[in-house]
């Protein structure tokens, strides 16, 4: 179960802060400055929904996301 939580957080952190996908989506749709794209621009919100989705998927998906995005998270912190 802890792997689901870590995978949800690592995915959300990488998605929002490292890759910056919400900013690209906002620019693509020409949204106003300061407009929210919840839950995709909030690490807390996205991690809750990602962890909830991973709860219903097989455990191998959680492990995969935890390894891949955990490495990205650690690499960002070490850099």
Secondary structure as UniProt FT lines:
FT   HELIX           2..13
FT   HELIX           14..18
FT   HELIX           21..28
FT   TURN            29..30
FT   TURN            33..34
FT   TURN            38..41
FT   HELIX           43..56
FT   HELIX           59..78
//
